[in-house]
Amino acid sequence: MLQKPKKKAVIEGWATKRTLIGANEFVIVGPKNDPANIKEATSAVDAYKRIAAKKAIFLSRGDNSGTHKREMKIWKLAGIKPGGSWYVVTHDFMMATLKKANELKGYFMVDSSTWIVEKKQMNNLTVLFRGDPILINVYHALCRADNCDPDSFAYKFIEFLASEKGQEIIRTYGQKEFGSSLYLEAREAQKFEK
């Protein structure tokens, strides 16, 4: 079983048994003609700088979700406060914002799992940038501290997720239906732990 150092929820005492279970990544999709030329970007920060310099349409969830927080972190690292007519804030979920990006032929940072499931419907978009470690989205299971004795369902479920059988499900989930796994297993995700 893979476990990493305690984080905020564990330190604050309301969660325990923080266990690495897998990961996926964010990818930056955009119009096939790639007006900001992010295919040539050397990093996610570089891709965002190119989009802002071109004032190419970029969609943001703007909803304070984990995705939105990661997006804002990249803008901050780029030294850019995005705004203006090119920066479209949807205040909506991942799927709805992806569909809007397809409609507007704009750039959007979407998680790879959502993209794998929906890419056949996104006829105006393609993956233009991926692979920067800042785009990796690592998942952990947590157990409520007041309900995590070894006989509890939550404890046993986390043990299952970390087991070889659980990891096999995570490693292969989506392959039959979509031709590609939706998630990386914990062993792969561990490479990106901070």
PyMOL commands that set and color helices and strands:
alter all, ss='L'
color gray80, all
select helices_A, chain A and resi 8-12+38-40+44-54+66-78+94-104+112-121+133-135+145-147+153-162+164-172+175-178+186-192
alter helices_A, ss='H'
color red, helices_A
select strands_A, chain A and resi 15-31+58-60+87-89+107-111+125-129+136-144+184-185
alter strands_A, ss='S'
color yellow, strands_A
deselect
rebuild
show_as cartoon
